[in-house]
Amino acid sequence: MLRLLYFARVREAIGRDGEEIERPAMAETIADLVDLLAARGGGYAEALADRSRLRAALDQRFVPLDAPLADARELALFPPVTGG
């Protein structure tokens, strides 16, 4: 199982803060999984359409979208974060 966490605008568009899924065999990278999620349509497609506005953390470590999922247990998806 892979725990997915959604934050900020991603959470708002999808309409939930997370879910657990079986890791799809064809999803080797985060980008592959994002493609599969976006294909669900609706809020998923809206939230995940613009990759330039999407960041990821795999097991609580920031990673690029082309990072392999490997044996990760948790994937967080969120918009870019700014501080001030």
PDB file of N, CA, C and O in Angstrom:
ATOM      1  N   MET A   1       0.837  -1.195   0.000  1.00  0.00           N
ATOM      2  CA  MET A   1       0.000   0.000   0.000  1.00  0.00           C
ATOM      3  C   MET A   1       0.875   1.250   0.000  1.00  0.00           C
ATOM      4  O   MET A   1       1.965   1.280   0.571  1.00  0.00           O
ATOM      5  N   LEU A   2       0.358   2.264  -0.655  1.00  0.00           N
ATOM      6  CA  LEU A   2       1.029   3.557  -0.704  1.00  0.00           C
ATOM      7  C   LEU A   2       0.057   4.603  -0.182  1.00  0.00           C
ATOM      8  O   LEU A   2      -1.061   4.730  -0.681  1.00  0.00           O
ATOM      9  N   ARG A   3       0.484   5.338   0.809  1.00  0.00           N
ATOM     10  CA  ARG A   3      -0.343   6.410   1.379  1.00  0.00           C
ATOM     11  C   ARG A   3      -0.082   7.682   0.587  1.00  0.00           C
ATOM     12  O   ARG A   3       1.064   8.112   0.458  1.00  0.00           O
ATOM     13  N   LEU A   4      -1.134   8.280   0.059  1.00  0.00           N
ATOM     14  CA  LEU A   4      -1.044   9.542  -0.666  1.00  0.00           C
ATOM     15  C   LEU A   4      -1.611  10.638   0.215  1.00  0.00           C
ATOM     16  O   LEU A   4      -2.682  10.488   0.803  1.00  0.00           O
ATOM     17  N   LEU A   5      -0.882  11.745   0.299  1.00  0.00           N
ATOM     18  CA  LEU A   5      -1.324  12.911   1.066  1.00  0.00           C
ATOM     19  C   LEU A   5      -1.420  14.097   0.112  1.00  0.00           C
ATOM     20  O   LEU A   5      -0.523  14.320  -0.702  1.00  0.00           O
ATOM     21  N   TYR A   6      -2.503  14.852   0.214  1.00  0.00           N
ATOM     22  CA  TYR A   6      -2.720  16.009  -0.644  1.00  0.00           C
ATOM     23  C   TYR A   6      -2.812  17.258   0.224  1.00  0.00           C
ATOM     24  O   TYR A   6      -3.463  17.251   1.269  1.00  0.00           O
ATOM     25  N   PHE A   7      -2.155  18.330  -0.217  1.00  0.00           N
ATOM     26  CA  PHE A   7      -2.114  19.557   0.557  1.00  0.00           C
ATOM     27  C   PHE A   7      -2.529  20.762  -0.272  1.00  0.00           C
ATOM     28  O   PHE A   7      -2.376  20.777  -1.494  1.00  0.00           O
ATOM     29  N   ALA A   8      -3.056  21.772   0.412  1.00  0.00           N
ATOM     30  CA  ALA A   8      -3.393  23.086  -0.142  1.00  0.00           C
ATOM     31  C   ALA A   8      -4.303  22.957  -1.367  1.00  0.00           C
ATOM     32  O   ALA A   8      -5.331  22.283  -1.302  1.00  0.00           O
ATOM     33  N   ARG A   9      -3.938  23.590  -2.470  1.00  0.00           N
ATOM     34  CA  ARG A   9      -4.788  23.613  -3.660  1.00  0.00           C
ATOM     35  C   ARG A   9      -5.022  22.220  -4.223  1.00  0.00           C
ATOM     36  O   ARG A   9      -6.080  21.965  -4.798  1.00  0.00           O
ATOM     37  N   VAL A  10      -4.059  21.310  -4.073  1.00  0.00           N
ATOM     38  CA  VAL A  10      -4.230  19.936  -4.543  1.00  0.00           C
ATOM     39  C   VAL A  10      -5.362  19.273  -3.747  1.00  0.00           C
ATOM     40  O   VAL A  10      -6.250  18.648  -4.327  1.00  0.00           O
ATOM     41  N   ARG A  11      -5.326  19.410  -2.439  1.00  0.00           N
ATOM     42  CA  ARG A  11      -6.365  18.847  -1.575  1.00  0.00           C
ATOM     43  C   ARG A  11      -7.731  19.444  -1.916  1.00  0.00           C
ATOM     44  O   ARG A  11      -8.729  18.727  -1.995  1.00  0.00           O
ATOM     45  N   GLU A  12      -7.765  20.760  -2.115  1.00  0.00           N
ATOM     46  CA  GLU A  12      -9.038  21.419  -2.416  1.00  0.00           C
ATOM     47  C   GLU A  12      -9.640  20.930  -3.725  1.00  0.00           C
ATOM     48  O   GLU A  12     -10.848  20.704  -3.802  1.00  0.00           O
ATOM     49  N   ALA A  13      -8.818  20.763  -4.750  1.00  0.00           N
ATOM     50  CA  ALA A  13      -9.327  20.320  -6.050  1.00  0.00           C
ATOM     51  C   ALA A  13      -9.782  18.862  -6.016  1.00  0.00           C
ATOM     52  O   ALA A  13     -10.808  18.510  -6.599  1.00  0.00           O
ATOM     53  N   ILE A  14      -9.013  18.021  -5.331  1.00  0.00           N
ATOM     54  CA  ILE A  14      -9.352  16.597  -5.280  1.00  0.00           C
ATOM     55  C   ILE A  14     -10.513  16.345  -4.322  1.00  0.00           C
ATOM     56  O   ILE A  14     -11.312  15.431  -4.529  1.00  0.00           O
ATOM     57  N   GLY A  15     -10.600  17.163  -3.272  1.00  0.00           N
ATOM     58  CA  GLY A  15     -11.703  17.037  -2.334  1.00  0.00           C
ATOM     59  C   GLY A  15     -11.449  16.064  -1.200  1.00  0.00           C
ATOM     60  O   GLY A  15     -12.382  15.620  -0.530  1.00  0.00           O
ATOM     61  N   ARG A  16     -10.197  15.737  -0.989  1.00  0.00           N
ATOM     62  CA  ARG A  16      -9.823  14.870   0.138  1.00  0.00           C
ATOM     63  C   ARG A  16      -8.382  15.160   0.510  1.00  0.00           C
ATOM     64  O   ARG A  16      -7.617  15.688  -0.298  1.00  0.00           O
ATOM     65  N   ASP A  17      -8.014  14.812   1.744  1.00  0.00           N
ATOM     66  CA  ASP A  17      -6.647  15.097   2.178  1.00  0.00           C
ATOM     67  C   ASP A  17      -5.692  13.928   1.973  1.00  0.00           C
ATOM     68  O   ASP A  17      -4.488  14.063   2.190  1.00  0.00           O
ATOM     69  N   GLY A  18      -6.217  12.795   1.563  1.00  0.00           N
ATOM     70  CA  GLY A  18      -5.345  11.661   1.292  1.00  0.00           C
ATOM     71  C   GLY A  18      -6.127  10.404   1.020  1.00  0.00           C
ATOM     72  O   GLY A  18      -7.355  10.383   1.098  1.00  0.00           O
ATOM     73  N   GLU A  19      -5.391   9.350   0.697  1.00  0.00           N
ATOM     74  CA  GLU A  19      -5.978   8.045   0.445  1.00  0.00           C
ATOM     75  C   GLU A  19      -4.870   7.004   0.431  1.00  0.00           C
ATOM     76  O   GLU A  19      -3.691   7.340   0.316  1.00  0.00           O
ATOM     77  N   GLU A  20      -5.245   5.765   0.547  1.00  0.00           N
ATOM     78  CA  GLU A  20      -4.293   4.671   0.414  1.00  0.00           C
ATOM     79  C   GLU A  20      -4.642   3.902  -0.843  1.00  0.00           C
ATOM     80  O   GLU A  20      -5.808   3.602  -1.098  1.00  0.00           O
ATOM     81  N   ILE A  21      -3.615   3.581  -1.633  1.00  0.00           N
ATOM     82  CA  ILE A  21      -3.835   2.850  -2.875  1.00  0.00           C
ATOM     83  C   ILE A  21      -2.854   1.685  -2.956  1.00  0.00           C
ATOM     84  O   ILE A  21      -1.803   1.685  -2.316  1.00  0.00           O
ATOM     85  N   GLU A  22      -3.222   0.713  -3.746  1.00  0.00           N
ATOM     86  CA  GLU A  22      -2.278  -0.326  -4.119  1.00  0.00           C
ATOM     87  C   GLU A  22      -1.325   0.317  -5.122  1.00  0.00           C
ATOM     88  O   GLU A  22      -1.758   1.029  -6.029  1.00  0.00           O
ATOM     89  N   ARG A  23      -0.044   0.069  -4.960  1.00  0.00           N
ATOM     90  CA  ARG A  23       0.936   0.665  -5.875  1.00  0.00           C
ATOM     91  C   ARG A  23       0.738   0.062  -7.273  1.00  0.00           C
ATOM     92  O   ARG A  23       0.890  -1.147  -7.450  1.00  0.00           O
ATOM     93  N   PRO A  24       0.398   0.896  -8.263  1.00  0.00           N
ATOM     94  CA  PRO A  24       0.215   0.385  -9.624  1.00  0.00           C
ATOM     95  C   PRO A  24       1.536  -0.145 -10.189  1.00  0.00           C
ATOM     96  O   PRO A  24       2.570   0.517 -10.091  1.00  0.00           O
ATOM     97  N   ALA A  25       1.494  -1.317 -10.767  1.00  0.00           N
ATOM     98  CA  ALA A  25       2.703  -1.939 -11.304  1.00  0.00           C
ATOM     99  C   ALA A  25       3.368  -1.074 -12.375  1.00  0.00           C
ATOM    100  O   ALA A  25       4.593  -1.070 -12.501  1.00  0.00           O
ATOM    101  N   MET A  26       2.570  -0.351 -13.138  1.00  0.00           N
ATOM    102  CA  MET A  26       3.135   0.440 -14.231  1.00  0.00           C
ATOM    103  C   MET A  26       3.636   1.817 -13.792  1.00  0.00           C
ATOM    104  O   MET A  26       4.127   2.579 -14.625  1.00  0.00           O
ATOM    105  N   ALA A  27       3.528   2.146 -12.532  1.00  0.00           N
ATOM    106  CA  ALA A  27       3.982   3.445 -12.029  1.00  0.00           C
ATOM    107  C   ALA A  27       5.348   3.282 -11.369  1.00  0.00           C
ATOM    108  O   ALA A  27       5.441   2.935 -10.191  1.00  0.00           O
ATOM    109  N   GLU A  28       6.395   3.532 -12.133  1.00  0.00           N
ATOM    110  CA  GLU A  28       7.749   3.415 -11.599  1.00  0.00           C
ATOM    111  C   GLU A  28       8.228   4.699 -10.946  1.00  0.00           C
ATOM    112  O   GLU A  28       9.048   4.667 -10.029  1.00  0.00           O
ATOM    113  N   THR A  29       7.716   5.833 -11.419  1.00  0.00           N
ATOM    114  CA  THR A  29       8.126   7.130 -10.884  1.00  0.00           C
ATOM    115  C   THR A  29       6.913   7.881 -10.350  1.00  0.00           C
ATOM    116  O   THR A  29       5.769   7.489 -10.579  1.00  0.00           O
ATOM    117  N   ILE A  30       7.186   8.969  -9.633  1.00  0.00           N
ATOM    118  CA  ILE A  30       6.096   9.814  -9.158  1.00  0.00           C
ATOM    119  C   ILE A  30       5.308  10.355 -10.344  1.00  0.00           C
ATOM    120  O   ILE A  30       4.078  10.393 -10.305  1.00  0.00           O
ATOM    121  N   ALA A  31       5.999  10.768 -11.387  1.00  0.00           N
ATOM    122  CA  ALA A  31       5.325  11.297 -12.575  1.00  0.00           C
ATOM    123  C   ALA A  31       4.387  10.265 -13.186  1.00  0.00           C
ATOM    124  O   ALA A  31       3.289  10.609 -13.621  1.00  0.00           O
ATOM    125  N   ASP A  32       4.810   8.993 -13.223  1.00  0.00           N
ATOM    126  CA  ASP A  32       3.937   7.931 -13.737  1.00  0.00           C
ATOM    127  C   ASP A  32       2.656   7.848 -12.907  1.00  0.00           C
ATOM    128  O   ASP A  32       1.558   7.740 -13.454  1.00  0.00           O
ATOM    129  N   LEU A  33       2.807   7.898 -11.593  1.00  0.00           N
ATOM    130  CA  LEU A  33       1.644   7.807 -10.705  1.00  0.00           C
ATOM    131  C   LEU A  33       0.753   9.036 -10.858  1.00  0.00           C
ATOM    132  O   LEU A  33      -0.472   8.917 -10.858  1.00  0.00           O
ATOM    133  N   VAL A  34       1.355  10.205 -10.987  1.00  0.00           N
ATOM    134  CA  VAL A  34       0.574  11.433 -11.190  1.00  0.00           C
ATOM    135  C   VAL A  34      -0.243  11.314 -12.475  1.00  0.00           C
ATOM    136  O   VAL A  34      -1.401  11.731 -12.508  1.00  0.00           O
ATOM    137  N   ASP A  35       0.342  10.751 -13.533  1.00  0.00           N
ATOM    138  CA  ASP A  35      -0.395  10.542 -14.782  1.00  0.00           C
ATOM    139  C   ASP A  35      -1.616   9.654 -14.557  1.00  0.00           C
ATOM    140  O   ASP A  35      -2.707   9.949 -15.047  1.00  0.00           O
ATOM    141  N   LEU A  36      -1.425   8.572 -13.817  1.00  0.00           N
ATOM    142  CA  LEU A  36      -2.534   7.654 -13.545  1.00  0.00           C
ATOM    143  C   LEU A  36      -3.620   8.317 -12.705  1.00  0.00           C
ATOM    144  O   LEU A  36      -4.811   8.123 -12.951  1.00  0.00           O
ATOM    145  N   LEU A  37      -3.205   9.095 -11.721  1.00  0.00           N
ATOM    146  CA  LEU A  37      -4.184   9.799 -10.889  1.00  0.00           C
ATOM    147  C   LEU A  37      -4.941  10.841 -11.709  1.00  0.00           C
ATOM    148  O   LEU A  37      -6.162  10.946 -11.595  1.00  0.00           O
ATOM    149  N   ALA A  38      -4.232  11.610 -12.532  1.00  0.00           N
ATOM    150  CA  ALA A  38      -4.867  12.644 -13.354  1.00  0.00           C
ATOM    151  C   ALA A  38      -5.877  12.031 -14.318  1.00  0.00           C
ATOM    152  O   ALA A  38      -6.885  12.655 -14.647  1.00  0.00           O
ATOM    153  N   ALA A  39      -5.605  10.809 -14.771  1.00  0.00           N
ATOM    154  CA  ALA A  39      -6.509  10.127 -15.699  1.00  0.00           C
ATOM    155  C   ALA A  39      -7.851   9.784 -15.052  1.00  0.00           C
ATOM    156  O   ALA A  39      -8.800   9.436 -15.755  1.00  0.00           O
ATOM    157  N   ARG A  40      -7.944   9.878 -13.728  1.00  0.00           N
ATOM    158  CA  ARG A  40      -9.221   9.663 -13.049  1.00  0.00           C
ATOM    159  C   ARG A  40     -10.219  10.753 -13.411  1.00  0.00           C
ATOM    160  O   ARG A  40     -11.429  10.572 -13.271  1.00  0.00           O
ATOM    161  N   GLY A  41      -9.698  11.893 -13.881  1.00  0.00           N
ATOM    162  CA  GLY A  41     -10.555  13.005 -14.276  1.00  0.00           C
ATOM    163  C   GLY A  41     -10.979  13.861 -13.098  1.00  0.00           C
ATOM    164  O   GLY A  41     -10.439  13.726 -12.000  1.00  0.00           O
ATOM    165  N   GLY A  42     -11.931  14.729 -13.321  1.00  0.00           N
ATOM    166  CA  GLY A  42     -12.477  15.588 -12.277  1.00  0.00           C
ATOM    167  C   GLY A  42     -11.425  16.390 -11.547  1.00  0.00           C
ATOM    168  O   GLY A  42     -10.545  16.987 -12.167  1.00  0.00           O
ATOM    169  N   GLY A  43     -11.516  16.405 -10.223  1.00  0.00           N
ATOM    170  CA  GLY A  43     -10.587  17.157  -9.396  1.00  0.00           C
ATOM    171  C   GLY A  43      -9.156  16.684  -9.516  1.00  0.00           C
ATOM    172  O   GLY A  43      -8.226  17.482  -9.397  1.00  0.00           O
ATOM    173  N   TYR A  44      -8.965  15.385  -9.754  1.00  0.00           N
ATOM    174  CA  TYR A  44      -7.602  14.872  -9.938  1.00  0.00           C
ATOM    175  C   TYR A  44      -6.959  15.511 -11.166  1.00  0.00           C
ATOM    176  O   TYR A  44      -5.821  15.976 -11.103  1.00  0.00           O
ATOM    177  N   ALA A  45      -7.683  15.534 -12.273  1.00  0.00           N
ATOM    178  CA  ALA A  45      -7.153  16.129 -13.501  1.00  0.00           C
ATOM    179  C   ALA A  45      -6.847  17.603 -13.287  1.00  0.00           C
ATOM    180  O   ALA A  45      -5.813  18.101 -13.731  1.00  0.00           O
ATOM    181  N   GLU A  46      -7.747  18.295 -12.610  1.00  0.00           N
ATOM    182  CA  GLU A  46      -7.562  19.723 -12.345  1.00  0.00           C
ATOM    183  C   GLU A  46      -6.329  19.959 -11.467  1.00  0.00           C
ATOM    184  O   GLU A  46      -5.500  20.815 -11.777  1.00  0.00           O
ATOM    185  N   ALA A  47      -6.210  19.216 -10.393  1.00  0.00           N
ATOM    186  CA  ALA A  47      -5.126  19.429  -9.424  1.00  0.00           C
ATOM    187  C   ALA A  47      -3.759  19.064  -9.977  1.00  0.00           C
ATOM    188  O   ALA A  47      -2.755  19.662  -9.593  1.00  0.00           O
ATOM    189  N   LEU A  48      -3.712  18.090 -10.873  1.00  0.00           N
ATOM    190  CA  LEU A  48      -2.430  17.539 -11.311  1.00  0.00           C
ATOM    191  C   LEU A  48      -2.052  17.913 -12.740  1.00  0.00           C
ATOM    192  O   LEU A  48      -1.057  17.412 -13.263  1.00  0.00           O
ATOM    193  N   ALA A  49      -2.826  18.783 -13.377  1.00  0.00           N
ATOM    194  CA  ALA A  49      -2.604  19.133 -14.780  1.00  0.00           C
ATOM    195  C   ALA A  49      -1.311  19.901 -15.016  1.00  0.00           C
ATOM    196  O   ALA A  49      -0.597  19.615 -15.977  1.00  0.00           O
ATOM    197  N   ASP A  50      -0.998  20.854 -14.175  1.00  0.00           N
ATOM    198  CA  ASP A  50       0.159  21.730 -14.387  1.00  0.00           C
ATOM    199  C   ASP A  50       1.311  21.268 -13.505  1.00  0.00           C
ATOM    200  O   ASP A  50       1.374  21.609 -12.323  1.00  0.00           O
ATOM    201  N   ARG A  51       2.214  20.498 -14.080  1.00  0.00           N
ATOM    202  CA  ARG A  51       3.335  19.930 -13.313  1.00  0.00           C
ATOM    203  C   ARG A  51       4.278  20.997 -12.770  1.00  0.00           C
ATOM    204  O   ARG A  51       4.975  20.756 -11.785  1.00  0.00           O
ATOM    205  N   SER A  52       4.311  22.159 -13.390  1.00  0.00           N
ATOM    206  CA  SER A  52       5.188  23.219 -12.889  1.00  0.00           C
ATOM    207  C   SER A  52       4.677  23.759 -11.552  1.00  0.00           C
ATOM    208  O   SER A  52       5.408  24.432 -10.824  1.00  0.00           O
ATOM    209  N   ARG A  53       3.417  23.458 -11.240  1.00  0.00           N
ATOM    210  CA  ARG A  53       2.818  23.912  -9.979  1.00  0.00           C
ATOM    211  C   ARG A  53       2.590  22.748  -9.016  1.00  0.00           C
ATOM    212  O   ARG A  53       1.659  22.763  -8.212  1.00  0.00           O
ATOM    213  N   LEU A  54       3.462  21.734  -9.115  1.00  0.00           N
ATOM    214  CA  LEU A  54       3.310  20.550  -8.282  1.00  0.00           C
ATOM    215  C   LEU A  54       4.659  20.155  -7.693  1.00  0.00           C
ATOM    216  O   LEU A  54       5.661  20.084  -8.406  1.00  0.00           O
ATOM    217  N   ARG A  55       4.678  19.900  -6.400  1.00  0.00           N
ATOM    218  CA  ARG A  55       5.884  19.431  -5.709  1.00  0.00           C
ATOM    219  C   ARG A  55       5.542  18.115  -5.024  1.00  0.00           C
ATOM    220  O   ARG A  55       4.372  17.797  -4.810  1.00  0.00           O
ATOM    221  N   ALA A  56       6.583  17.355  -4.684  1.00  0.00           N
ATOM    222  CA  ALA A  56       6.368  16.048  -4.074  1.00  0.00           C
ATOM    223  C   ALA A  56       7.358  15.802  -2.947  1.00  0.00           C
ATOM    224  O   ALA A  56       8.478  16.314  -2.943  1.00  0.00           O
ATOM    225  N   ALA A  57       6.904  15.000  -1.992  1.00  0.00           N
ATOM    226  CA  ALA A  57       7.771  14.505  -0.924  1.00  0.00           C
ATOM    227  C   ALA A  57       7.500  13.008  -0.796  1.00  0.00           C
ATOM    228  O   ALA A  57       6.356  12.574  -0.662  1.00  0.00           O
ATOM    229  N   LEU A  58       8.557  12.250  -0.841  1.00  0.00           N
ATOM    230  CA  LEU A  58       8.478  10.800  -0.741  1.00  0.00           C
ATOM    231  C   LEU A  58       9.041  10.402   0.609  1.00  0.00           C
ATOM    232  O   LEU A  58      10.207  10.663   0.906  1.00  0.00           O
ATOM    233  N   ASP A  59       8.215   9.772   1.420  1.00  0.00           N
ATOM    234  CA  ASP A  59       8.606   9.436   2.795  1.00  0.00           C
ATOM    235  C   ASP A  59       9.225  10.642   3.506  1.00  0.00           C
ATOM    236  O   ASP A  59      10.261  10.536   4.163  1.00  0.00           O
ATOM    237  N   GLN A  60       8.557  11.797   3.353  1.00  0.00           N
ATOM    238  CA  GLN A  60       8.883  13.059   4.021  1.00  0.00           C
ATOM    239  C   GLN A  60      10.197  13.690   3.559  1.00  0.00           C
ATOM    240  O   GLN A  60      10.806  14.467   4.294  1.00  0.00           O
ATOM    241  N   ARG A  61      10.635  13.355   2.333  1.00  0.00           N
ATOM    242  CA  ARG A  61      11.823  13.997   1.739  1.00  0.00           C
ATOM    243  C   ARG A  61      11.426  14.591   0.401  1.00  0.00           C
ATOM    244  O   ARG A  61      10.848  13.904  -0.441  1.00  0.00           O
ATOM    245  N   PHE A  62      11.738  15.880   0.200  1.00  0.00           N
ATOM    246  CA  PHE A  62      11.440  16.518  -1.074  1.00  0.00           C
ATOM    247  C   PHE A  62      12.200  15.817  -2.193  1.00  0.00           C
ATOM    248  O   PHE A  62      13.394  15.542  -2.071  1.00  0.00           O
ATOM    249  N   VAL A  63      11.496  15.531  -3.283  1.00  0.00           N
ATOM    250  CA  VAL A  63      12.096  14.848  -4.430  1.00  0.00           C
ATOM    251  C   VAL A  63      11.493  15.422  -5.712  1.00  0.00           C
ATOM    252  O   VAL A  63      10.399  15.986  -5.686  1.00  0.00           O
ATOM    253  N   PRO A  64      12.202  15.279  -6.833  1.00  0.00           N
ATOM    254  CA  PRO A  64      11.622  15.702  -8.111  1.00  0.00           C
ATOM    255  C   PRO A  64      10.563  14.693  -8.568  1.00  0.00           C
ATOM    256  O   PRO A  64      10.534  13.553  -8.106  1.00  0.00           O
ATOM    257  N   LEU A  65       9.711  15.127  -9.467  1.00  0.00           N
ATOM    258  CA  LEU A  65       8.632  14.259  -9.943  1.00  0.00           C
ATOM    259  C   LEU A  65       9.141  13.046 -10.714  1.00  0.00           C
ATOM    260  O   LEU A  65       8.414  12.063 -10.858  1.00  0.00           O
ATOM    261  N   ASP A  66      10.372  13.095 -11.211  1.00  0.00           N
ATOM    262  CA  ASP A  66      10.900  11.936 -11.930  1.00  0.00           C
ATOM    263  C   ASP A  66      11.586  10.935 -10.999  1.00  0.00           C
ATOM    264  O   ASP A  66      12.217   9.986 -11.466  1.00  0.00           O
ATOM    265  N   ALA A  67      11.467  11.141  -9.693  1.00  0.00           N
ATOM    266  CA  ALA A  67      12.061  10.224  -8.715  1.00  0.00           C
ATOM    267  C   ALA A  67      11.316   8.893  -8.732  1.00  0.00           C
ATOM    268  O   ALA A  67      10.093   8.865  -8.871  1.00  0.00           O
ATOM    269  N   PRO A  68      12.050   7.793  -8.590  1.00  0.00           N
ATOM    270  CA  PRO A  68      11.384   6.485  -8.538  1.00  0.00           C
ATOM    271  C   PRO A  68      10.590   6.317  -7.245  1.00  0.00           C
ATOM    272  O   PRO A  68      10.996   6.790  -6.184  1.00  0.00           O
ATOM    273  N   LEU A  69       9.460   5.638  -7.355  1.00  0.00           N
ATOM    274  CA  LEU A  69       8.656   5.341  -6.168  1.00  0.00           C
ATOM    275  C   LEU A  69       9.333   4.304  -5.286  1.00  0.00           C
ATOM    276  O   LEU A  69       9.228   4.357  -4.060  1.00  0.00           O
ATOM    277  N   ALA A  70      10.027   3.361  -5.910  1.00  0.00           N
ATOM    278  CA  ALA A  70      10.730   2.291  -5.193  1.00  0.00           C
ATOM    279  C   ALA A  70       9.831   1.686  -4.121  1.00  0.00           C
ATOM    280  O   ALA A  70       8.699   1.296  -4.411  1.00  0.00           O
ATOM    281  N   ASP A  71      10.317   1.604  -2.898  1.00  0.00           N
ATOM    282  CA  ASP A  71       9.548   0.998  -1.802  1.00  0.00           C
ATOM    283  C   ASP A  71       8.957   2.043  -0.853  1.00  0.00           C
ATOM    284  O   ASP A  71       8.718   1.754   0.320  1.00  0.00           O
ATOM    285  N   ALA A  72       8.724   3.236  -1.353  1.00  0.00           N
ATOM    286  CA  ALA A  72       8.192   4.306  -0.512  1.00  0.00           C
ATOM    287  C   ALA A  72       6.847   3.906   0.081  1.00  0.00           C
ATOM    288  O   ALA A  72       6.086   3.148  -0.520  1.00  0.00           O
ATOM    289  N   ARG A  73       6.573   4.422   1.256  1.00  0.00           N
ATOM    290  CA  ARG A  73       5.296   4.156   1.928  1.00  0.00           C
ATOM    291  C   ARG A  73       4.345   5.340   1.851  1.00  0.00           C
ATOM    292  O   ARG A  73       3.133   5.187   2.002  1.00  0.00           O
ATOM    293  N   GLU A  74       4.919   6.553   1.608  1.00  0.00           N
ATOM    294  CA  GLU A  74       4.092   7.756   1.626  1.00  0.00           C
ATOM    295  C   GLU A  74       4.541   8.735   0.550  1.00  0.00           C
ATOM    296  O   GLU A  74       5.733   8.984   0.371  1.00  0.00           O
ATOM    297  N   LEU A  75       3.571   9.280  -0.158  1.00  0.00           N
ATOM    298  CA  LEU A  75       3.826  10.303  -1.167  1.00  0.00           C
ATOM    299  C   LEU A  75       2.913  11.484  -0.879  1.00  0.00           C
ATOM    300  O   LEU A  75       1.692  11.339  -0.822  1.00  0.00           O
ATOM    301  N   ALA A  76       3.517  12.659  -0.697  1.00  0.00           N
ATOM    302  CA  ALA A  76       2.756  13.893  -0.501  1.00  0.00           C
ATOM    303  C   ALA A  76       2.852  14.741  -1.758  1.00  0.00           C
ATOM    304  O   ALA A  76       3.931  14.896  -2.329  1.00  0.00           O
ATOM    305  N   LEU A  77       1.727  15.285  -2.186  1.00  0.00           N
ATOM    306  CA  LEU A  77       1.674  16.162  -3.357  1.00  0.00           C
ATOM    307  C   LEU A  77       1.102  17.508  -2.929  1.00  0.00           C
ATOM    308  O   LEU A  77       0.093  17.576  -2.227  1.00  0.00           O
ATOM    309  N   PHE A  78       1.770  18.585  -3.367  1.00  0.00           N
ATOM    310  CA  PHE A  78       1.376  19.926  -2.930  1.00  0.00           C
ATOM    311  C   PHE A  78       1.904  20.951  -3.912  1.00  0.00           C
ATOM    312  O   PHE A  78       2.803  20.649  -4.697  1.00  0.00           O
ATOM    313  N   PRO A  79       1.354  22.175  -3.881  1.00  0.00           N
ATOM    314  CA  PRO A  79       1.864  23.249  -4.739  1.00  0.00           C
ATOM    315  C   PRO A  79       3.188  23.769  -4.191  1.00  0.00           C
ATOM    316  O   PRO A  79       3.545  23.476  -3.050  1.00  0.00           O
ATOM    317  N   PRO A  80       3.919  24.541  -4.998  1.00  0.00           N
ATOM    318  CA  PRO A  80       5.156  25.141  -4.497  1.00  0.00           C
ATOM    319  C   PRO A  80       4.880  25.959  -3.232  1.00  0.00           C
ATOM    320  O   PRO A  80       3.824  26.576  -3.097  1.00  0.00           O
ATOM    321  N   VAL A  81       5.817  25.953  -2.337  1.00  0.00           N
ATOM    322  CA  VAL A  81       5.658  26.623  -1.050  1.00  0.00           C
ATOM    323  C   VAL A  81       6.574  27.836  -1.016  1.00  0.00           C
ATOM    324  O   VAL A  81       7.734  27.763  -1.421  1.00  0.00           O
ATOM    325  N   THR A  82       6.048  28.945  -0.532  1.00  0.00           N
ATOM    326  CA  THR A  82       6.873  30.128  -0.348  1.00  0.00           C
ATOM    327  C   THR A  82       6.854  30.507   1.115  1.00  0.00           C
ATOM    328  O   THR A  82       5.893  30.216   1.827  1.00  0.00           O
ATOM    329  N   GLY A  83       7.885  31.139   1.553  1.00  0.00           N
ATOM    330  CA  GLY A  83       7.960  31.558   2.953  1.00  0.00           C
ATOM    331  C   GLY A  83       8.171  33.051   3.035  1.00  0.00           C
ATOM    332  O   GLY A  83       8.432  33.714   2.031  1.00  0.00           O
ATOM    333  N   GLY A  84       8.059  33.561   4.214  1.00  0.00           N
ATOM    334  CA  GLY A  84       8.254  34.994   4.323  1.00  0.00           C
ATOM    335  C   GLY A  84       8.390  35.433   5.734  1.00  0.00           C
ATOM    336  O   GLY A  84       8.561  36.624   5.996  1.00  0.00           O
TER     337      GLY A  84
END
